[in-house]
Amino acid sequence: MVDGVPTVTVPVNTPANFQATSTAGTVATDPYWTVVDGPHYLWQDYEVETPPSYPTTTLIKTYSAPGKVTMRMACQVSYTLQYVRGARVSIQQIGSQDVTINVIGGPISGTNDIHWYCDTGKFIDWGYLSAASGQPAGTTYSWSMAGNAQYVGDTLPPTSATATYAGKDTGSHLPGDVKATVTYSLNGVTATSDPYPITVHAPTQFIVLSVDPPTQYRGPDTYGFADQVLHFKVWDGVNQPVTNVYWDESWKTNGNVPGFEPPHVGGPLDNTGSSKDTFTDVLFPAPTNAGVYPVSGPYTHSYWATDDGGGFAGGGIGCPIQVYPSVLYNVFGVTGNGF
């Protein structure tokens, strides 16, 4: 017979290492036959660490994919017997033991490049990950994330074979700088995947290209009058343009503002990440003296980027990308150098 550990759990690409022992038993003899050689042991069809002629041997097997494998350890035991008149015969018997090998672990697959506009509820911006398939029954999963991304769903962190994630904060600053991992566990053995690289594109850079007509000095935070145009572009943290989504702005009173705010507007970003904001005095009272240029404010003027089409309406939607904290707004005429 053969005795061995009936179940072994091991990570992928790690040798399953266990011992098996063959028990020879006793050969029944009589006055005519005697045992002259043996027992001899022959372990079959395995990689072995110790010589296969020993009664106990260490068996080694490595698997590159997860799964449940049944392995039969077999050993042939032989003796040589001699008859009183000189004849010899060989007798043998084979014993075996089945071993179940649970192989766990493997790489993550799924989405490795997403966009993030500061809304975890936008499923169109989510990424989806899967643990390696083929895990033995009973395997459990524990997911982790390093960098500016976060798991979303009912159970956090996820404990199933799949995980859903969104961006976080300012997203990636280098391609692939967000890392997802999953740890597989079974029978007290764990195997952790290699980190899975993810890039999260988040709008972070508001770059002024031009102001037309050009600003003239009135004050460091004074700008905005009828038909003045700010041309700008929005880029993400890995220096790529934020394209084919929307920009948005908000004006918030900051102190004693006389009952009105500039219009909250927005618009599309083109395939270079660029757009224009046209200032207007449509909501402001006309000056009573052409030689005086009334100024309203101060305001907090913020720009945002979003993939919500509501960006056309203005008012602060998505990720904030630029804040001017104390803006004075001209009714018309000469402006300051707020940009």
Secondary structure, DSSP 8 states (H G I E B T S, - for coil): -EEE-SEEEEETTS-EEEEEEE-------BTTEEEEEEEEEEE-SSEESS-TTSSEEEEEE--SS-EEEEEEEEEEEEEEEEETTS-EEEEEEEEEEEEEEEEE----EE--EEE--S-TT-GGG-EEEE--S---TT-EEEEEEESSEEEESSSSS--SSEEEEEE-TT--SSTT-EEEEEEEEETTEEEE---EEEEEE-EEEEEEEEEES---SS-TTEE--TT-EEEEEEEETTS-B--SSEEEEEEEE-S---S------EEE--TTSEEEEE---TTS---S-TT---EEEEEEEEEEEESSGGGGG-S--SEEEEEEEEEEEESSS------
